[in-house]
Amino acid sequence: MELGDDRNLYLRDTWREVNRICGVVPINPSSSGIWPSPKLPDPNENIEFWNYMFPHVQIIFLIVSILWQFFHFFLKRLGMIPFTSHMLTGILLSKSFLKENTPGRHFFSTEDYKETLFGLVGACSYMMFWFLMGVKMDLSLIRNTGKKAITIGLSSVLLSITVCSLIFFVVLRDVGTKKGEPILNFFEIIFIYSINCLSSFPVIGNLLFELRLQNSELGRLAMSSAVISDFSTSILSAVLVFMKELRDEKTRLGSTFIGDVFVGDRPLKRAAAVVIFVCFAIYIFRPLMFLVVKRTPSGRPVKKFYIYSIVILVFGSAILADWCKQSIFMGPFILGLAVPHGPPLGSAIVQKLEPAFFGTFLPFFVATSAEELDTSILRSWVDFKSIFILIFISFLVKFALTTLPALLYGMPANDCLALSLIMSFKGIFEFGAYAFGFQRGSIRPVTFTILSLYILFNSAIIPPILRRIYDPSRMYAGYEKRNMLHMKPNSELRILSCIYRTDDIHPMINLLEATCPSRESPVATYVLHLMELVGRANPVFISHRLQTRKSEDMSYNSESVIASFDQFHKDYFGSVFVSTYTALSVPKMMHGDICMLALNNTTSLIILPFHQTWSSDGSTIVSDSRMIRKLNKSVIELSPCSVGIFVYRSNSGRRTIRETAANFSSYQVCMLFLGGRDDREALTLAKRMARDSRIKITVVSLISSEQRNKQITDWDRMLDLELLRDVKSNVLHGANIIFNEEVVNDASQTSEFLKSIANEYDLFIVGREKGRKSVFTEGLDEWSEFEELGVVGDLLTSQDLKCQASVLVIQQQKQMI
């Protein structure tokens, strides 16, 4: 056979010339470019660049990415999640729109090498998805799961499957038949309602993440229930696969009391391999992972060699799972569970692999799995009715058996409805199971089409309904008065102190010392160290006082927080109660941990560090976190009690209360009173500080000439004067308070007055008073940079004022009446 010109061997993979066929082995997967040169003389014999393997796949990746991003751009405004856009992309590229024998169908069809390549990429995507979800999963959810989550998890899955079995094989035995002839086989019926009754942890966790509910009480309960259901069904499915293998191998099990025992060795070898693999993951692989964590220096990234080695083991575990007749994701999922979640190893794996697989490969897997979906075959009403009955009844059974246990545990009806919808949500796991069953020939094309459309409908309608019926922020609403103004005299002041950075520790302790804790009027401080959630699926909330996570406390770098506040507790023993917590969460949901802790402990004040920090001389900004600023604004809007934002600036010479006492001086505090509910709350705190002999409080009340000469008729103004009258009486009785009244007639005079006193004090206390309409600040709000500080607080922290004093901005509790 003549090969012709040698240069042609490098230009194409195969070509045909009359009766002569030439080829290059191995096939070249990459093209020579968009305009390869030189070309073959016959233009019909030239292969276009998109017909080569790699360019072809890259183009499909590009098309899928553009389409799902396009769909999601519009659908997210309706409250839908990205998976719905993935499904729509797959349907758009399926046989429903790209008909047979068309160029588009040929381009996206799985023919020749495409079937192997598309299947391989899709399997790797699905496998790595389960591995990453295993890495994110916290096994302590199972250890710490309460009876409520266990009951709901088992009832919504195992009990649902049992009830559906009784319904479809006892009560509705004719379902799936036509004139007595079965149109749905036995396996299809079991397959449909079994998958429909499952609740997959990765699917539930992803839904809660998209809806920002993972920090809510409902979200934590749903994830715990999903973990229980996932493990119970995984064990059940493994046993069923083993039993099926025994039957397929015509194996007969018996005992010496009954007769001879004949056991086929292949199923038992596979079962033994599964047991050995699980033991390897628990007793060898996991200790090795902890060794990797131990050998990684603090603050340093994990070596790439370890990550590459783990990925290789993941692929090997998938091959082993397939040989054992288990789903390919089971091996990677078990290895993912064995990897210690969180930093440094778990977070490194997630950061390196998650963006590529979740943003590109998973949409490709969904799109290529849906390509056999064909709505044109939905012609038989009997087929549609039978499958619809299976889906509808199994959904109702699961919904009811999730709702009933929740109601029995006393959950509100609205929360029970939301929980049942979450547990009934269907996503990539269910779709992957149906696609796998279709490829294996276990379910028919019409069944696969109807089930895929149901998953699309389910994923499209449940998230918007959940957004509508369940608002996690409503649980923080304050119906009772939880502020300092309405506290009983000498009652315990409960403060939630938030720590974002280690630099916040000592300023926060200094501020807490200023609240004058004593045995007669103690202070209970709940310290919450907030850290960003990386490398795990579920948020973590640790109570260091209860020591609920002793073994893992060290990995969250809260030692300095715990040690510093323990020392603070010892210094004020009998006067201060300290309880320390650590919360790992995504930034958008951290406000949930803060508000929930404040609500549970009935605190009167939440203190938040400002998002900016300054150098020791107060001249330059050292750090500026946009994330912290958004978090502070969220807490201000949703807090169940009063909130204070603490802008700390160290003042050389008199840095802390203890140092001022050592220097025989006073810690100078100025409370600026302009009037309003927030200022009254701030003045209440200043009055409490005045009990400390080390602190000198100066209350400056701004008043206009019009207010001085005008008769008082406004109720709000009457409340202001009543509180100021109490301050004046304390001054007369020798309290550590100085009262001044300044006449200010416009905003410019307010600004000039603040400049004149900016560096006379160590700390300013002001009220936020959002939307304040006052002659003192009129026009200043247009120049405000940080609305969360209010007009006066923003002015005191601005660089134009050159104020080096710390500022505490107070907002009184927003009550819902």
C-alpha positions, -999 to 999 in steps of 0.1 A, spaced: 0 0 0 14 34 -10 16 60 16 21 89 -8 39 121 3 54 117 38 44 152 48 8 141 46 13 118 75 15 149 98 -15 167 84 -43 144 91 -53 112 108 -70 93 80 -79 100 44 -95 81 15 -84 81 -21 -104 58 -44 -97 23 -31 -67 32 -11 -71 40 26 -42 55 46 -40 61 83 -17 72 110 -13 52 142 -16 63 169 -43 88 160 -32 124 164 -56 140 189 -47 176 182 -50 196 150 -23 216 133 -42 248 139 -72 266 124 -54 272 91 -30 243 87 -5 246 59 2 228 36 -31 211 28 -39 181 7 -46 188 -30 -82 175 -27 -102 199 -4 -126 170 5 -98 151 20 -88 178 45 -100 174 81 -112 206 97 -96 214 131 -129 208 150 -129 172 139 -98 164 159 -104 149 193 -91 176 217 -104 207 198 -138 190 194 -141 184 232 -128 219 239 -155 234 217 -182 214 234 -168 226 268 -170 262 256 -205 258 242 -218 241 274 -202 268 296 -216 297 276 -251 282 275 -254 274 312 -240 307 322 -265 324 299 -294 305 314 -283 311 349 -280 348 343 -317 350 340 -329 321 361 -310 332 393 -333 362 394 -362 338 398 -345 321 427 -332 290 408 -298 274 414 -271 266 388 -280 229 385 -313 239 368 -292 258 341 -270 227 337 -301 206 330 -316 231 306 -283 231 287 -283 194 285 -319 193 272 -311 220 246 -283 198 233 -303 166 234 -323 147 208 -353 168 218 -339 198 199 -310 184 178 -327 158 157 -311 127 143 -290 129 111 -284 166 115 -249 183 117 -256 195 152 -267 160 163 -236 145 147 -213 171 164 -227 163 199 -235 126 195 -214 99 211 -200 81 181 -167 65 175 -141 79 199 -166 104 213 -184 77 233 -153 67 251 -140 102 256 -173 118 267 -180 89 290 -145 91 305 -147 129 311 -182 126 325 -172 98 348 -142 116 361 -163 147 367 -189 128 387 -162 109 406 -143 140 416 -175 157 426 -182 130 451 -146 130 463 -147 168 470 -180 164 488 -165 137 509 -136 160 517 -160 187 528 -182 164 549 -177 165 586 -180 130 601 -186 146 635 -221 154 623 -229 117 628 -213 116 663 -230 147 674 -263 142 656 -293 144 679 -323 121 680 -343 146 659 -319 144 629 -315 106 632 -353 101 633 -359 124 604 -330 110 583 -341 74 588 -378 81 584 -374 102 552 -354 75 534 -356 39 548 -392 42 561 -402 59 528 -387 31 507 -405 5 529 -439 23 526 -435 27 488 -427 -10 485 -459 -19 503 -479 6 482 -466 -5 448 -465 -42 453 -495 -47 476 -520 -18 471 -513 -7 436 -501 -39 420 -516 -28 386 -494 3 383 -471 0 353 -494 -25 334 -517 -22 304 -545 -46 302 -527 -69 326 -495 -68 306 -466 -51 323 -451 -21 306 -427 -12 334 -405 -41 346 -400 -50 382 -365 -33 384 -378 -1 368 -405 3 395 -380 -3 423 -354 19 407 -378 49 403 -392 51 438 -359 41 455 -340 69 439 -369 93 445 -369 85 482 -332 91 487 -317 123 502 -281 128 491 -258 148 513 -239 165 484 -272 175 468 -287 188 500 -255 205 510 -252 222 476 -288 234 478 -284 249 513 -252 266 502 -269 282 472 -298 293 493 -275 305 521 -293 284 546 -264 262 559 -260 284 590 -296 284 599 -310 260 625 -331 244 597 -300 240 575 -280 223 601 -308 199 608 -313 191 571 -276 184 566 -274 162 597 -305 142 585 -290 139 550 -257 125 564 -277 99 583 -298 90 553 -267 89 530 -248 65 553 -278 42 559 -286 39 522 -250 34 512 -247 5 536 -280 -9 523 -271 -5 486 -237 -22 492 -255 -52 508 -281 -54 480 -253 -53 454 -236 -81 472 -268 -102 473 -274 -95 436 -239 -107 429 -246 -139 448 -278 -145 428 -261 -138 395 -233 -162 403 -259 -188 412 -244 -190 447 -261 -210 474 -254 -201 510 -262 -226 537 -249 -239 570 -236 -271 584 -269 -277 601 -288 -275 569 -265 -291 543 -236 -285 521 -223 -250 516 -214 -239 481 -201 -204 477 -189 -187 445 -156 -171 452 -160 -140 429 -188 -122 449 -170 -130 481 -137 -117 467 -154 -84 458 -171 -81 492 -137 -88 508 -121 -62 486 -147 -36 498 -141 -44 534 -103 -43 529 -106 -9 511 -127 6 539 -102 -7 565 -74 8 544 -91 42 543 -97 42 580 -66 27 595 -39 35 569 -50 63 546 -65 86 572 -35 84 596 -12 92 567 -33 123 560 -29 134 596 8 128 592 8 151 561 -10 178 581 15 174 610 45 177 586 30 208 570 44 239 588 18 263 602 7 289 576 25 271 548 7 254 518 6 216 515 32 202 491 18 195 456 32 160 457 7 150 484 -22 164 465 -12 147 433 -7 114 451 -42 117 467 -58 123 432 -40 92 419 -54 72 447 -89 86 440 -88 73 405 -75 40 417 -104 37 442 -129 44 414 -114 15 394 -116 -8 425 -152 3 431 -162 -5 396 -145 -40 398 -165 -46 430 -197 -38 411 -203 -7 432 -209 28 418 -176 44 408 -182 73 432 -182 51 463 -144 47 464 -136 84 459 -163 93 484 -149 70 511 -114 84 505 -128 120 506 -143 112 540 -109 99 552 -92 132 543 -92 157 573 -115 185 563 -105 221 567 -70 236 566 -44 228 557 -50 197 536 -88 196 530 -89 233 521 -59 230 497 -76 201 478 -109 220 475 -92 252 465 -72 235 437 -99 212 423 -133 227 431 -134 257 407 -125 235 376 -149 207 384 -178 226 397 -176 253 371 -167 233 339 -167 196 343 -200 191 361 -220 211 336 -203 190 309 -213 158 327 -249 169 330 -251 181 294 -236 149 279 -257 126 302 -289 144 290 -281 141 253 -302 109 249 -332 127 263 -359 128 236 -393 144 243 -406 132 209 -411 97 222 -436 108 249 -466 96 229 -481 69 251 -504 83 279 -501 49 297 -464 52 299 -465 87 312 -493 80 337 -476 50 352 -443 68 357 -461 99 370 -480 79 396 -447 63 407 -430 97 411 -460 115 426 -468 88 453 -431 84 462 -428 121 466 -459 124 488 -447 95 509 -412 110 515 -427 144 521 -451 131 547 -426 109 564 -402 139 567 -429 162 580 -445 140 606 -413 133 627 -405 171 626 -440 179 638 -437 154 666 -406 171 678 -424 204 680 -411 222 650 -432 250 636 -454 240 606 -436 264 583 -402 250 592 -415 214 587 -427 223 552 -393 238 544 -374 208 558 -396 184 538 -389 203 506 -352 204 512 -351 166 518 -372 160 487 -349 181 465 -333 163 435 -301 171 419 -270 157 402 -269 125 423 -304 114 412 -298 125 376 -265 106 375 -282 75 389 -309 76 362 -284 83 335 -263 53 347 -294 31 347 -303 42 312 -267 35 299 -268 0 315 -302 -6 298 -320 -9 332 -346 17 323 -361 26 289 -356 58 270 -391 70 277 -386 64 314 -353 82 314 -369 112 296 -397 115 320 -375 112 351 -351 138 337 -379 162 331 -391 156 367 -356 164 381 -356 196 360 -390 206 374 -380 196 409 -348 216 409 -365 246 393 -395 249 416 -382 239 451 -355 266 456 -378 296 448 -405 281 471 -379 278 499 -368 313 494 -404 324 496 -416 304 527 -384 304 548 -364 334 558 -336 325 581 -332 361 592 -367 361 608 -354 339 636 -333 368 649 -362 392 651 -363 409 685 -398 408 701 -385 415 736 -365 444 748 -329 434 747 -309 465 752 -289 483 779 -314 511 784 -342 489 796 -320 467 818 -327 465 855 -302 484 878 -272 463 887 -283 434 865 -258 413 846 -247 429 813 -244 403 786 -221 412 757 -213 392 726 -177 402 715 -167 392 680 -131 386 670 -121 386 634 -84 390 637 -59 385 664 -54 423 665 -89 426 678 -83 407 710 -66 433 733 -87 462 721 -118 442 728 -106 432 763 -98 469 770 -133 479 760 -148 451 782 -128 464 811 -143 498 806 -178 484 812 -169 483 849 -175 447 858 -181 441 895 -196 415 918 -227 438 922 -230 444 885 -213 415 866 -205 413 829 -211 381 809 -191 381 777 -196 356 750 -165 357 727 -170 345 692 -140 339 670 -151 340 634 -131 323 606 -138 318 569 -151 283 559 -127 267 535 -124 230 525 -156 216 540 -193 215 532 -209 222 565 -203 251 589 -187 244 623 -197 260 656 -174 251 685 -181 258 722 -147 259 739 -163 261 773 -182 228 767 -151 213 750 -173 197 723 -144 195 698 -113 189 719 -95 169 693 -98 195 666 -96 228 684 -60 232 676 -66 233 639 -87 264 640 -60 288 655 -82 300 684 -56 294 710 -46 331 714 -83 341 717 -90 314 743 -58 321 763 -64 359 763 -100 358 775 -92 331 800 -67 355 816 -93 383 815 -117 360 833 -90 353 860 -82 390 864 -119 397 871 -128 365 888 -163 367 903 -171 398 882 -167 385 847 -182 354 831 -164 343 798 -176 318 773 -155 313 741 -167 300 708 -153 295 673 -174 296 642 -163 285 607 -187 297 580 -188 313 546 -186 351 548 -221 357 535 -235 336 564 -214 346 593 -240 370 605 -262 340 612 -238 326 638 -235 360 655 -272 367 657 -281 331 667 -255 332 696 -268 366 707 -304 353 706 -297 321 725 -278 339 753 -302 369 755 -273 394 751 -280 431 753 -251 442 732 -230 429 703 -196 445 698 -181 442 663 -146 453 653 -144 478 625 -132 465 591 -102 489 590 -72 488 613 -46 515 617 -9 516 624 4 521 660 7 559 654 -28 560 638 -15 576 606 -20 549 580 -45 521 574 -29 487 578 -58 465 567 -92 471 550 -115 441 547 -146 445 525 -159 411 537 -159 423 573 -177 455 564 -205 435 547 -207 413 577 -210 442 601 -237 458 580 -256 425 579 -255 422 617 -267 458 621 -297 450 600 -307 417 616 -294 418 652 -318 407 680 -302 432 704 -282 465 704 -250 466 683 -218 485 687 -191 489 661 -157 495 677 -132 516 657 -99 511 676 -70 534 673 -41 531 697 -32 563 715 5 565 724 9 575 760 -25 562 773 -32 530 754 -53 510 778 -73 515 810 -47 496 830 -18 517 817 -36 549 825 -42 537 860 -5 528 863 4 564 852 -20 579 878 -41 594 850 -77 587 838 -90 571 807 -108 599 790 -142 590 774 -164 615 756 -201 607 749 -216 629 722 -253 633 727 -274 647 698 -307 630 707 -325 599 696 -329 563 707 -294 553 697 -279 582 716 -299 572 747 -285 537 744 -250 550 741 -255 573 771 -267 543 792 -234 526 785 -214 557 793 -232 560 827 -222 524 834 -185 532 825 -186 561 849 -187 537 879 -150 529 872 -128 553 891 -101 549 863 -125 563 837 -134 600 833 -167 604 814 -175 637 797 -211 639 783 -214 666 757 -250 675 747 -254 694 715 -283 718 714 -294 744 689 -306 779 698 -340 770 685 -343 740 707 -332 760 738 -360 786 732 -386 762 719 -413 746 740 -409 708 743 -437 689 726 -419 661 709 -420 628 729 -386 617 717 -371 650 729 -388 645 763 -371 611 766 -338 627 758 -342 654 784 -353 629 811 -321 608 806 -299 639 806 -316 651 838 -305 618 854 -270 624 842 -270 659 857 -282 645 890 -254 620 890 -229 649 885 -244 667 915 -240 635 936 -202 633 929 -203 607 901 -173 605 878 -191 624 850 -186 659 835 -216 673 817 -213 700 791 -238 716 769 -227 731 735 -248 753 713 -245 743 677 -267 757 650 -256 739 618 -235 711 604 -204 733 599 -204 743 635 -207 706 645 -177 697 623 -156 726 638 -165 715 673 -155 679 667 -122 690 653 -115 711 684 -120 681 708 -108 653 685 -76 646 703 -86 654 739 -101 619 746 -91 583 743 -126 571 733 -157 586 718 -191 570 723 -218 581 698 -252 569 686 -255 557 650 -290 572 643 -294 561 607 -314 586 587 -310 612 614 -326 645 604 -311 671 626 -298 706 623 -265 693 637 -258 669 608 -278 683 579 -258 678 547 -230 658 563 -246 625 554 -239 632 517 -201 631 525 -203 600 547 -181 571 536 -192 544 560 -230 545 566 -227 518 593 -210 543 616 -237 570 612 -229 606 604 -210 616 636 -191 583 638 -180 585 602 -169 621 607 -148 611 638 -131 583 618 -124 603 587 -89 612 579 -98 649 575 -105 652 612 -71 636 621 -87 620 652 -65 593 668 -91 584 695 -111 551 694 -148 554 685 -176 532 696 -208 536 676 -240 523 692 -273 513 676 -302 504 699 -321 471 692 -346 472 664 -377 458 677 -403 441 656 -438 450 669 
